[in-house]
Amino acid sequence: MNFKEQIDDQAFHLVGEIADRMGREVYVVGGFVRDLMLGRPCNDLDFVTVGSGIELAEEVARSLGMRKRLTVYANYGTAQICTHGLELEFVGARRESYHRNSRNPIVEDGTLDDDQKRRDFTINAMAICLNADRYGELVDPFDGVEDLQRKVIRTPLDPDTTFSDDPLRMLRAIRFATQLSFSIDPVTFESIKRNAGRIEIITKERINDELGKIMRSSRPSVGFKLLDKAGLLQLIIPELCELKGVETMDGRGHKDNFLHTLQVLDNVAAVSDDEWLRWAALLHDIAKPQVKRYDARLGWTFHNHNFIGEKMIPRIFRRMKLPMNEKMKFVAKMVGLHMRPQSVAEDGVSDSGVRRLITDAGEDLDSLMILCEADITSKNPAKVRRQLEGFAALRKRMDEINAADDYRKWKNPINGHELMEYFNIPGCKLLAELKDAVKEAILDGRVENNHDAAWQYVLRLAEERREDIEAARRGEIE
């Protein structure tokens, strides 16, 4: 099989010509070859040469006049050139061997055959020659083309060796299956199940990189179901596994919250590319196992699972070494608020409830509404219709209220420093109580949303709480 026409590109010809002058074999390998056959775009070009990849990269960079864009990773024997939106990576063909308790290989120079044997999957082990006498020739020793056609993920060699050597490949198998809508070869998948425990030697950062790619796929639930079936999910996010199953009492059962969660995740993915909103969908019911109760009158309840779930998010992110920044705060916020729109809608969309929802969600209101609408997974069409109609009415009223006064950007017109100075009291919980009272009065519509009206309300509150203010001045209130 020859791909001369498909790779009739200046960059490939240049690399091939320079390799010929150096007397080297050179091939474009891996993801580019796979994506070329699948008709997918690929801007990462990996070149393997028999010899020093760094030397070849230096000659290519010199020829392109891009020596300043050459990055050399001497410890890994690789080099990279970034040009015109492309990443050209060069490495020498090598063979690898591993110690049992480390994924850092012992690397030696090798042949193309050695290099292809060390690849993770057959669909990533194909190479196309760039030397002039064989330009475009496909080298496919493990039937990668056939596996592409069959849409199968399979390892080139014994999968137990492949996954034991580098356990991250287990996650990569699931990630590729998710991204490409491929199946995993049964023998390969059984090996993943046998070797699942080896994932513990992989850093959280590398695991998160693969999880992120699964999360960004069109149907991330596919990946999480495979992770669960393989026994990997229990080792990575055990809290999700606790959502599994249906318990029944007095003939009354609750839904499988694990399957519900994955449906919500896919619902969000269908309308939003926001990776962290997808994380919020995955974790929105994470506290349900902790609060699950059965009541003979009410049936199964999960009271306060949103608030407890919000508190769990920082702990989960810290353990997984996910970013402890605004992204984590956003996910926690979405988990904490995800029940609010439904509650407001069921209460008849009162203006005070709408104002509170808007101010609490702030700039993330649209994301919250996407999550809440995605959370509708009932099989009862009438129930789904009622919930969607309720959310539609809520959206309409939010737009009307925001048109008059944009509560998404609402800030309390009274600040703590102003209260401290006027009443001559130090920072204490009384200040927070006064500010909260102002907020509630404004959102209830009892006080106009401006500083003068709010301040007059504070003065009235001060009369009622004169003794507390005196106690605060004496330092008796913390």
VOSE-310027 format. One line per 3 residues: for each residue x, y, z of N, C-alpha, C. Coordinates in steps of 0.05 Angstrom, whole numbers. Layout:
N
X Y Z X Y Z X Y Z ~ ...
% end
This chain:
478
17 -24 0 0 0 0 18 25 0 ~ 11 44 -17 28 68 -20 11 93 -16 ~ 22 112 -1 8 137 4 23 161 -7
36 157 -30 52 178 -42 36 203 -47 ~ 13 200 -59 -4 223 -65 -15 237 -40 ~ -22 222 -20 -34 234 4 -14 250 20
12 244 17 33 259 32 51 275 13 ~ 39 283 -9 54 300 -28 55 329 -17 ~ 72 332 4 73 357 19 102 365 22
107 391 22 134 402 23 149 392 48 ~ 136 392 71 149 385 96 159 356 94 ~ 142 338 84 150 310 83 173 306 63
172 319 40 193 317 20 219 327 32 ~ 218 350 46 242 362 57 256 343 77 ~ 240 331 95 251 313 115 263 289 101
249 278 81 259 255 67 285 261 52 ~ 287 285 39 311 292 24 335 296 43 ~ 331 308 66 353 312 85 362 285 96
343 267 102 350 241 112 366 225 90 ~ 359 228 65 373 215 43 402 225 42 ~ 406 252 45 433 263 45 449 253 68
436 247 91 450 237 114 453 207 114 ~ 441 194 93 443 165 91 426 151 112 ~ 403 163 119 386 153 141 359 144 130
347 123 142 319 117 138 302 136 154 ~ 280 145 144 262 162 159 233 156 152 ~ 216 157 173 188 150 169 171 170 185
147 176 175 127 190 192 110 167 204 ~ 105 169 230 93 147 244 70 156 262 ~ 57 136 273 38 140 295 12 153 287
5 174 304 -21 186 301 -27 199 274 ~ -6 210 261 -11 222 235 -20 201 215 ~ -7 178 215 -14 157 196 -42 147 202
-48 143 227 -75 134 235 -96 154 225 ~ -91 180 232 -111 200 225 -113 205 195 ~ -91 201 181 -92 203 152 -111 183 140
-111 159 150 -128 138 140 -157 142 149 ~ -161 155 172 -187 160 182 -199 186 171 ~ -183 201 156 -193 227 146 -196 248 167
-180 246 189 -181 265 211 -157 284 209 ~ -161 309 216 -138 328 216 -118 321 237 ~ -93 326 232 -71 321 251 -49 341 246
-42 357 267 -20 376 264 5 368 278 ~ 5 344 290 29 334 303 42 313 285 ~ 66 318 276 79 300 258 103 287 273
102 261 276 123 246 289 140 231 269 ~ 166 237 270 185 225 251 204 207 266 ~ 208 183 255 227 164 267 249 159 246
273 161 255 296 155 238 313 134 251 ~ 326 118 235 345 98 245 371 112 249 ~ 377 120 274 399 137 280 390 158 300
405 181 301 398 202 320 376 220 309 ~ 354 221 324 332 238 317 339 267 320 ~ 356 273 341 364 301 346 381 312 323
399 295 312 416 304 289 399 310 265 ~ 379 293 260 361 298 237 345 324 241 ~ 335 328 265 320 352 271 337 377 268
362 376 276 380 399 273 384 406 244 ~ 387 386 227 391 391 198 365 402 186 ~ 342 392 194 317 402 183 312 431 192
318 437 218 315 464 228 334 484 213 ~ 358 474 208 378 491 194 368 497 165 ~ 357 477 152 347 480 125 324 499 124
307 498 144 283 516 145 289 543 156 ~ 314 547 165 321 573 178 306 577 204 ~ 302 555 218 286 556 243 301 544 267
327 549 268 342 538 289 333 548 317 ~ 322 573 317 312 583 342 286 570 351 ~ 273 556 333 248 543 340 252 513 346
277 505 347 284 478 353 287 474 383 ~ 273 455 394 275 448 422 286 420 425 ~ 308 416 439 320 390 442 316 379 470
307 354 471 304 340 497 324 318 497 ~ 348 326 505 371 307 503 367 282 520 ~ 354 285 544 350 262 561 332 241 548
315 250 530 296 231 517 304 225 488 ~ 325 238 479 334 233 452 315 243 431 ~ 299 264 437 280 275 419 285 304 414
273 315 393 274 343 387 249 351 373 ~ 242 377 375 216 387 365 220 413 351 ~ 206 416 328 206 442 313 176 450 311
170 474 319 143 485 316 143 506 294 ~ 126 501 273 126 519 250 99 519 237 ~ 88 543 233 63 547 218 41 529 228
38 528 255 16 512 266 21 482 267 ~ 45 473 258 52 445 259 73 440 280 ~ 72 416 292 93 407 311 107 383 298
133 387 292 148 365 280 166 354 302 ~ 162 329 309 178 316 330 195 294 318 ~ 220 293 326 239 274 315 250 257 337
252 231 331 264 212 351 278 190 335 ~ 299 179 347 312 157 335 298 131 342 ~ 297 112 323 285 86 328 298 73 352
282 61 369 293 50 393 278 25 403 ~ 291 10 419 278 -12 433 278 -5 463 ~ 257 -15 477 254 -8 505 250 -34 522
260 -33 547 254 -53 566 248 -39 593 ~ 233 -53 610 223 -40 635 229 -57 659 ~ 232 -43 682 232 -56 708 203 -57 718
197 -77 734 169 -82 743 157 -58 757 ~ 172 -44 774 161 -23 791 166 5 780 ~ 172 7 755 176 34 743 166 34 714
155 57 706 147 59 678 169 73 661 ~ 192 80 674 214 92 659 230 70 646 ~ 230 70 619 243 48 605 273 50 603
286 27 599 314 27 591 314 28 561 ~ 325 49 550 323 55 521 350 49 507 ~ 348 35 485 371 29 468 365 35 439
386 42 424 381 46 395 370 20 383 ~ 353 23 363 341 0 351 334 4 322 ~ 319 -14 310 310 -13 282 282 -3 281
272 2 257 244 10 255 226 -12 266 ~ 233 -37 262 217 -59 272 216 -58 303 ~ 239 -53 315 240 -50 344 221 -28 353
222 -5 339 207 18 346 177 12 344 ~ 169 -2 323 141 -7 319 130 -27 340 ~ 147 -45 349 139 -65 369 134 -51 396
147 -29 402 143 -15 427 119 3 428 ~ 105 6 405 82 23 403 59 12 419 ~ 40 29 427 18 20 444 -2 3 430
-12 12 406 -33 -3 392 -27 -6 363 ~ -38 -26 351 -32 -31 322 -39 -7 305 ~ -60 7 311 -68 30 295 -48 54 298
-31 52 318 -11 73 322 17 63 315 ~ 19 39 305 45 26 299 52 27 269 ~ 36 40 253 41 41 225 60 64 218
76 60 197 96 80 189 95 84 158 ~ 100 108 149 102 113 121 130 124 115 ~ 143 111 96 171 118 90 172 144 74
193 161 80 196 186 67 221 187 50 ~ 237 166 50 261 165 32 252 163 3 ~ 268 175 -15 259 178 -43 253 152 -56
269 131 -51 265 106 -66 241 90 -56 ~ 230 98 -33 207 84 -22 185 104 -13 ~ 185 128 -24 168 149 -14 138 141 -15
125 143 9 97 137 11 91 108 17 ~ 111 91 19 107 62 24 99 58 53 ~ 77 43 57 67 38 84 81 13 96
90 16 121 101 -7 135 82 -13 158 ~ 68 -36 156 46 -43 175 49 -72 184 ~ 68 -77 202 73 -105 209 52 -118 227
34 -103 238 15 -114 257 -14 -111 248 ~ -18 -107 222 -45 -105 210 -61 -82 222 ~ -48 -59 225 -62 -35 235 -84 -26 216
-80 -29 190 -100 -21 170 -126 -37 174 ~ -122 -63 178 -145 -81 182 -160 -73 208 ~ -144 -67 229 -157 -59 255 -172 -33 252
-161 -15 236 -176 10 230 -202 5 217 ~ -201 -13 198 -226 -20 183 -246 -34 201 ~ -236 -51 219 -253 -65 238 -261 -48 262
-248 -25 264 -252 -6 287 -247 -20 313 ~ -222 -30 315 -214 -46 339 -188 -34 350 ~ -187 -33 376 -162 -25 391 -149 -51 400
-124 -55 391 -109 -80 397 -80 -74 400 ~ -66 -88 418 -37 -83 422 -21 -99 402 ~ 2 -88 394 19 -102 374 29 -129 385
38 -129 411 49 -152 423 31 -162 446 ~ 40 -180 462 25 -190 484 15 -167 501 ~ -12 -164 505 -22 -140 519 -13 -140 548
-9 -163 561 1 -162 589 28 -148 591 ~ 45 -154 571 71 -140 571 68 -111 565 ~ 51 -104 546 46 -76 538 36 -60 561
16 -70 576 4 -55 597 20 -55 623 ~ 34 -77 628 51 -78 651 75 -59 648 ~ 86 -58 624 109 -40 619 101 -11 623
78 -3 611 69 25 613 39 24 618 ~ 31 24 644 2 22 650 -15 44 640 ~ -3 67 633 -20 89 622 -33 80 596
-22 60 583 -33 51 558 -61 39 562 ~ -67 31 586 -94 21 591 -114 44 588 ~ -107 67 599 -125 90 596 -125 100 567
-102 98 554 -102 107 526 -119 89 509 ~ -120 63 514 -138 45 499 -167 54 502 ~ -175 60 527 -202 69 532 -207 97 519
-187 114 521 -190 140 509 -194 139 479 ~ -177 122 465 -180 120 436 -207 107 429 ~ -215 87 444 -241 75 439 -264 95 441
-261 113 460 -281 134 465 -281 155 442 ~ -257 165 436 -254 185 416 -262 176 388 ~ -255 151 381 -258 141 354 -283 124 350
-297 119 372 -321 101 372 -312 73 362 ~ -289 64 372 -278 37 367 -285 19 391 ~ -283 -7 386 -285 -26 408 -256 -35 415
-254 -46 439 -228 -56 448 -228 -87 444 ~ -208 -97 431 -205 -126 426 -209 -141 453 ~ -225 -162 453 -231 -176 479 -206 -185 493
-187 -196 479 -162 -205 493 -148 -181 505 ~ -147 -159 491 -134 -134 501 -149 -124 526 ~ -176 -125 525 -192 -114 547 -189 -132 572
-188 -158 568 -184 -176 591 -157 -170 604 ~ -137 -163 588 -111 -156 599 -112 -130 615 ~ -128 -111 606 -131 -86 621 -143 -93 648
-163 -110 649 -175 -117 675 -155 -131 693 ~ -138 -148 682 -118 -162 698 -97 -143 709 ~ -91 -122 693 -68 -104 700 -78 -78 712
-103 -75 718 -114 -49 727 -99 -38 750 ~ -91 -55 769 -76 -45 793 -50 -31 787 ~ -39 -37 763 -13 -25 756 -16 5 751
-41 15 748 -45 44 743 -34 61 767 ~ -31 48 790 -22 63 814 7 73 812 ~ 22 63 793 50 74 790 51 97 771
28 105 759 27 127 740 20 153 755 ~ 32 175 748 27 200 762 -1 209 756 ~ -12 224 776 -39 234 773 -41 253 749
-20 268 744 -20 287 722 -24 273 695 ~ -10 250 691 -13 236 666 -40 223 663 ~ -50 213 686 -78 202 686 -98 224 679
-95 247 690 -113 269 685 -113 278 656 ~ -90 276 643 -88 283 615 -106 265 598 ~ -105 239 604 -123 220 590 -152 224 597
-158 228 623 -185 233 631 -196 258 617 ~ -179 279 615 -188 303 601 -196 298 572 ~ -181 281 559 -187 274 531 -212 258 529
-217 240 548 -243 226 549 -265 246 554 ~ -261 264 572 -282 284 579 -288 302 556 ~ -269 308 539 -274 326 516 -285 311 491
-289 285 493 -299 270 470 -329 275 467 ~ -340 267 444 -368 273 439 -387 258 457 ~ -379 233 466 -396 218 485 -378 207 507
-371 224 526 -353 216 547 -362 192 564 ~ -389 187 565 -399 165 581 -387 138 572 ~ -380 136 546 -369 111 535 -343 105 550
-326 125 554 -301 121 568 -305 114 597 ~ -323 127 610 -326 122 639 -339 95 644 ~ -356 86 626 -367 59 628 -345 38 624
-327 43 605 -304 25 601 -285 25 625 ~ -280 49 636 -263 51 659 -275 34 682 ~ -301 36 685 -314 21 707 -312 -9 701
-318 -17 677 -318 -46 670 -290 -58 673 ~ -270 -42 668 -242 -51 669 -231 -52 698 ~ -246 -40 717 -236 -39 744 -217 -15 749
-215 3 730 -198 27 734 -212 50 748 ~ -238 52 744 -252 75 756 -251 74 786 ~ -253 50 798 -252 47 827 -225 57 838
-204 55 822 -177 64 831 -172 93 826 ~ -188 105 808 -183 133 801 -204 152 814 ~ -229 146 811 -251 162 823 -270 143 837
-262 132 860 -279 112 874 -307 123 881 ~ -309 149 885 -335 160 893 -356 155 871 ~ -348 154 846 -367 149 824 -378 121 826
-361 102 833 -370 74 835 -390 71 857 ~ -389 87 878 -409 85 899 -437 93 891 ~ -439 106 868 -465 114 857 -480 91 844
-466 69 839 -477 47 823 -498 31 839 ~ -517 21 825 -536 2 836 -563 15 844 ~ -583 -3 848 -610 6 855 -617 -10 880
-626 4 900 -636 -8 925 -666 -6 927 ~ -679 -27 936 -708 -27 937 -718 -33 965 ~ -738 -18 974 -751 -23 1000 -781 -19 996
-797 -37 1008 -826 -35 1005 -834 -33 976 ~ -819 -46 959 -826 -45 931 -820 -19 917 ~ -805 -2 930 -798 25 919 -768 26 916
-759 31 891 -731 33 885 -724 61 875 ~ -698 68 877 -689 93 865 -674 86 840 ~ -668 106 824 -654 102 798 -625 96 804
-612 83 785 -583 79 786 -569 105 782 ~ -558 117 803 -547 144 801 -521 145 784 ~ -508 122 781 -484 122 764 -493 125 735
-512 109 726 -521 111 698 -535 138 693 ~ -549 148 713 -561 175 711 -539 196 707 ~ -518 194 723 -496 213 721 -484 213 693
-479 190 682 -467 188 655 -486 199 634 ~ -512 195 637 -531 207 618 -530 237 620 ~ -529 248 644 -527 277 647 -501 287 634
-479 273 638 -454 280 626 -456 282 595 ~ -468 262 583 -472 262 554 -491 284 545 ~ -511 289 562 -530 311 555 -516 338 554
-498 342 574 -483 367 574 -464 368 550 ~ -450 345 545 -431 344 523 -444 350 496 ~ -470 343 493 -484 348 468 -488 377 462
-487 394 483 -493 423 478 -470 441 487 ~ -450 431 500 -428 448 510 -401 434 508 ~ -381 450 499 -353 440 498 -338 446 524
-351 459 543 -337 467 568 -329 443 584 ~ -303 437 584 -294 413 598 -301 413 628 ~ -301 437 641 -305 438 670 -335 437 676
-352 445 658 -380 440 662 -386 410 659 ~ -371 397 642 -374 368 640 -365 354 666 ~ -343 364 678 -335 353 704 -357 358 725
-370 381 724 -392 386 742 -414 366 738 ~ -420 360 713 -441 340 707 -433 313 719 ~ -408 305 716 -398 279 726 -400 278 756
-397 300 770 -395 300 799 -420 312 813 ~ -441 319 797 -463 334 809 -478 319 831 ~ -479 292 829 -493 276 849 -474 260 866
-449 268 868 -428 252 880 -434 246 910 ~ -450 263 923 -455 259 952 -480 242 957 ~ -494 233 937 -519 219 942 -515 193 959
-494 178 955 -491 154 972 -489 161 1002 ~ -478 185 1008 -475 192 1036 -501 200 1050 ~ -520 211 1034 -544 222 1046 -569 206 1040
-566 183 1026 -589 167 1018 -603 157 1043 ~ -630 161 1043 -646 152 1065 -673 142 1053 ~ -685 123 1068 -712 114 1059 -732 123 1080
-753 136 1070 -775 145 1087 -801 131 1077 ~ -815 119 1096 -839 104 1088 -860 121 1074 ~ -860 147 1080 -879 165 1068 -868 177 1042
-843 185 1043 -831 200 1020 -817 181 1000 ~ -810 157 1009 -793 140 992 -764 147 996 ~ -748 143 975 -719 148 977 -714 178 975
-698 188 993 -691 217 993 -660 220 992 ~ -652 243 982 -623 250 981 -619 279 990 ~ -631 285 1013 -631 313 1022 -602 324 1025
-599 349 1015 -574 364 1018 -550 352 1003 ~ -556 333 984 -533 322 969 -518 342 953 ~ -532 364 945 -518 385 930 -498 400 948
-506 407 972 -488 422 990 -465 405 999 ~ -470 380 1006 -448 362 1015 -430 356 991 ~ -442 353 968 -425 348 944 -407 371 938
-417 396 942 -400 419 937 -376 419 956 ~ -380 410 980 -357 409 999 -338 387 992 ~ -348 366 978 -330 344 971 -311 350 948
-319 369 931 -304 375 906 -275 383 912 ~ -269 401 930 -241 408 935 -224 384 943 ~ -236 366 960 -222 342 969 -216 323 946
-236 320 928 -232 302 905 -211 314 886 ~ -213 340 881 -194 353 863 -166 351 874 ~ -163 355 900 -136 355 912 -124 327 910
-140 307 916 -130 279 915 -122 272 886 ~ -138 280 867 -132 273 839 -112 292 826 ~ -104 313 840 -85 333 830 -97 347 805
-123 351 806 -136 369 786 -131 397 795 ~ -135 417 778 -128 445 785 -144 456 809 ~ -129 465 829 -142 477 853 -144 507 849
-159 515 828 -161 543 822 -191 550 815 ~ -195 569 798 -222 577 791 -238 555 778 ~ -224 536 765 -238 514 753 -251 496 774
-236 491 795 -247 475 817 -270 490 830 ~ -267 516 834 -288 532 847 -313 532 830 ~ -309 533 803 -332 532 785 -347 505 788
-332 483 788 -345 457 790 -360 455 817 ~ -347 463 839 -360 462 865 -385 480 865 ~ -384 503 853 -407 521 852 -430 508 837
-424 496 814 -445 483 798 -458 460 814 ~ -441 444 827 -452 422 843 -470 432 865 ~ -461 454 879 -477 465 901 -503 477 892
-504 488 867 -528 502 858 -546 486 840 ~ -538 461 833 -552 448 811 -582 441 817 ~ -590 442 843 -618 437 850 -634 463 850
-621 486 851 -635 511 855 -655 518 833 ~ -648 517 807 -667 524 787 -693 507 788 ~ -690 481 793 -714 465 795 -731 473 819
-718 480 841 -733 488 865 -747 515 860 ~ -734 534 847 -746 559 841 -770 555 821 ~ -766 538 801 -787 533 782 -811 520 795
-807 502 813 -829 488 826 -843 506 846 ~ -830 527 856 -842 545 874 -858 567 860 ~ -860 565 834 -877 584 819 -862 608 808
-835 606 807 -818 627 795 -824 654 808 ~ -822 656 834 -825 681 848 -802 700 842 ~ -807 726 842 -786 745 835 -763 744 855
-769 741 880 -747 740 900 -730 715 896 ~ -743 692 890 -727 668 885 -710 671 860 ~ -721 683 839 -706 687 815 -682 706 820
-686 727 835 -664 746 841 -642 731 856 ~ -649 715 875 -629 700 891 -613 681 873 ~ -628 667 856 -615 649 837 -595 663 819
-603 686 809 -586 700 790 -561 711 804 ~ -565 722 828 -542 734 843 -523 712 852 ~ -534 689 860 -516 667 870 -501 654 846
-514 651 823 -500 639 800 -482 659 786 ~ -490 685 786 -473 705 773 -468 700 744 ~ -443 703 736 -436 700 708 -438 671 698
-442 652 717 -444 624 710 -473 614 707 ~ -491 633 705 -520 626 704 -526 608 680 ~ -516 616 656 -522 600 632 -511 571 635
-487 568 646 -476 542 651 -493 526 670 ~ -503 539 691 -520 525 711 -546 515 698 ~ -557 532 680 -582 523 667 -578 500 648
-555 500 635 -548 477 617 -547 452 634 ~ -533 453 657 -530 430 674 -557 420 685 ~ -574 439 693 -600 432 704 -618 419 683
-618 430 659 -635 418 638 -624 390 630 ~ -597 387 631 -585 361 625 -592 341 646 ~ -598 350 670 -604 333 693 -631 319 691
-647 327 670 -673 314 666 -669 289 650 ~ -671 266 663 -666 240 649 -690 221 653 ~ -712 231 662 -736 214 667 -745 201 642
-755 177 645 -767 162 622 -797 169 619 ~ -807 186 637 -835 194 637 -838 219 620 ~ -850 218 596 -851 242 578 -866 265 591
-888 259 606 -903 280 619 -886 295 639 ~ -871 280 655 -853 292 675 -832 310 662 ~ -820 299 640 -799 315 626 -811 340 615
-835 338 604 -848 362 592 -853 383 614 ~ -863 374 637 -868 393 659 -843 407 668 ~ -821 392 671 -796 404 680 -785 423 659
-786 416 634 -776 434 613 -793 459 612 ~ -819 457 615 -837 480 615 -830 498 639 ~ -825 486 662 -817 501 685 -791 517 681
-771 504 669 -746 517 663 -750 539 643 ~ -767 535 623 -772 555 602 -784 580 615 ~ -803 576 634 -815 599 648 -795 613 665
-777 597 677 -756 609 694 -737 625 677 ~ -729 615 654 -711 630 637 -724 657 628 ~ -749 655 621 -763 679 612 -764 700 634
-770 692 659 -771 711 681 -743 722 688 ~ -723 705 686 -696 715 691 -688 736 671 ~ -695 732 646 -689 752 625 -703 778 631
-729 776 640 -744 801 646 -732 816 669 ~ -725 801 690 -713 815 714 -686 826 708 ~ -670 812 692 -643 822 685 -645 846 667
-666 847 650 -669 870 632 -673 896 649 ~ -686 894 672 -690 917 689 -666 923 706 ~ -652 903 715 -629 907 733 -612 882 732
-588 883 720 -572 859 715 -562 847 741 ~ -577 828 752 -569 816 777 -546 797 775 ~ -538 790 750 -515 772 748 -490 785 759
-489 812 756 -465 827 765 -471 841 791 ~ -492 832 806 -501 846 830 -479 846 852 ~ -476 869 864 -459 871 888 -474 885 909
-470 877 933 -483 890 956 -476 920 956 ~ -495 938 957 -488 967 957 -475 975 983 ~ -476 959 1004 -464 965 1029 -439 947 1033
-416 960 1040 -392 944 1044 -384 944 1074 ~ -368 924 1081 -360 921 1109 -344 944 1120 ~ -326 956 1104 -310 978 1114 -328 1002 1122
-348 1006 1106 -367 1028 1111 -381 1024 1138 ~ -389 1000 1143 -403 993 1168 -384 996 1192 ~ -360 986 1189 -340 987 1210 -334 1016 1218
-331 1033 1198 -324 1061 1203 -348 1076 1216 ~ -372 1072 1206 -395 1087 1215 -402 1079 1244 ~ -402 1053 1249 -410 1044 1276 -387 1040 1295
-363 1045 1285 -339 1043 1302 -337 1015 1315 ~ -339 994 1298 -337 967 1308 -316 952 1291 ~ -302 933 1303 -283 917 1287 -297 896 1270
-281 883 1253 -293 862 1236 -303 839 1254 ~ -328 832 1250 -341 810 1266 -365 800 1251 ~ -377 779 1262 -400 766 1248 -424 784 1246
-425 805 1263 -447 824 1262 -448 838 1235 ~ -424 845 1225 -422 858 1199 -434 841 1177 ~ -427 815 1177 -437 797 1157 -467 794 1159
-478 794 1184 -507 792 1188 -521 817 1177 ~ -510 840 1181 -522 865 1171 -522 865 1140 ~ -499 857 1129 -498 856 1099 -517 836 1088
-519 812 1101 -538 792 1092 -566 801 1093 ~ -573 817 1115 -600 827 1118 -607 847 1095 ~ -587 863 1088 -591 882 1065 -596 866 1039
-579 846 1035 -582 829 1011 -610 817 1009 ~ -619 805 1031 -645 792 1031 -667 812 1026 ~ -665 835 1038 -686 856 1035 -688 865 1006
-664 868 993 -664 877 965 -675 855 947 ~ -667 830 951 -676 809 934 -705 802 938 ~ -715 808 963 -744 805 968 -761 827 956
-747 849 948 -762 871 936 -771 891 958 ~ -763 888 983 -771 906 1004 -755 931 1005 ~ -731 931 993 -713 954 992 -704 957 964
-702 982 954 -693 987 927 -663 980 925 ~ -655 973 901 -628 964 896 -609 987 891 ~ -605 1004 912 -586 1026 909 -575 1032 937
-553 1048 938 -539 1052 963 -556 1068 983 ~ -570 1089 975 -585 1106 993 -607 1090 1007 ~ -622 1075 992 -643 1059 1004 -632 1038 1022
-610 1025 1014 -598 1004 1030 -587 1016 1056 ~ -575 1040 1055 -564 1052 1079 -586 1059 1099 ~ -608 1069 1089 -630 1076 1107 -640 1050 1121
-640 1028 1106 -648 1003 1117 -628 994 1139 ~ -602 998 1135 -582 992 1155 -587 1008 1180 ~ -593 1033 1177 -598 1050 1201 -622 1040 1217
-642 1031 1203 -665 1019 1217 -658 994 1232 ~ -641 977 1218 -632 953 1231 -615 959 1256 ~ -599 980 1254 -581 988 1276 -597 995 1301
-620 1008 1297 -637 1014 1320 -647 988 1333 ~ -654 969 1317 -664 944 1328 -642 928 1341 ~ -617 932 1332 -595 915 1343 -574 932 1358
-585 953 1371 -567 972 1385 -550 957 1406 ~ -561 939 1420 -546 925 1441 -523 908 1429 ~ -529 895 1406 -508 879 1392 -485 897 1382
-492 921 1373 -472 940 1363 -454 948 1386 ~ -466 954 1409 -450 962 1433 -432 939 1441 ~ -443 915 1440 -426 891 1448 -403 888 1429
-408 894 1403 -386 891 1383 -365 912 1388 ~ -373 936 1397 -353 957 1403 -336 949 1426 ~ -347 934 1445 -332 925 1469 -316 900 1463
-318 889 1438 -303 866 1430 -315 840 1440 ~ -341 840 1447 -354 817 1458 -366 799 1436 ~ -365 808 1412 -375 792 1389 -352 787 1370
-347 762 1364 -324 755 1347 -331 760 1318
% end
